[in-house]
Amino acid sequence: MSGMFIQAIGFAGVLLFLISYQIKSNKVLYFTQGIGCAMFCAQFFLLGAYSGCLSLVVIILRNTMLMKYDEWKIIRSRIWVPVFIAVSIVIMIYTWNGWISILPLLAMASGTIGYWTNNAKYIRLSCVVCCSPSWILYDILIGSWGGVLNESITILSILISIYRFGWKNLGETDFGASQKTAELEVERVR
């Protein structure tokens, strides 16, 4: 398969991730990121980066579940965080290719911990501090130039969203609170 085609798949994912952090609704953010993850999942598979590929499958499942966070009580359970981390540890062991295999685990775990708070602040913070830096290093090592660009843009996009919405206006919503309540609070503060 053409190297340019494989890289183009990643660059298509870049666009989806660029858009995702400019969306206030967590539900739409998860959906948009799920599609972007599918693009990178395909690219990683074609690059032979199986730890990252399978970690992205877990992330797609996680984001799909999180889209129902407000509707399904079982999804709000914090038990899912260690379940996803355990699955990712198994993936890391199964696809072990040296220390590089730890990076997708770090990215997935930090993102999952942040996302399960259902708090826009913690979601963005987990991405800027651990998730995106782990993916950047992984992308460099496997040769996903779209991935490097994506995570760099993601960090910049998160910083822009913090500037646009204001750190305080991103919501104090924590685990178990309704997304609608968070969105109304953000609108009320404005």
Buried (B, 14 or more C-beta within 10 A) or exposed (E): EEEEEBBBBBBBBBBBBBBBBBBBBBBEBBBBBBBBBBBBBBBBBBBEBBBBBBBBBBBBBBBEBBBBBBEEEEBBEEEBBEBBBEBBBEBBEEBEEEEBBBBBBBBBBBBBBBBBBBBBBBBBBBBBEBBBBBBBBBBEBBBBBBBBBBBBBBBBBBEEBBEEBEEEBBBBBEEEBEBEEBBEBBEEEE
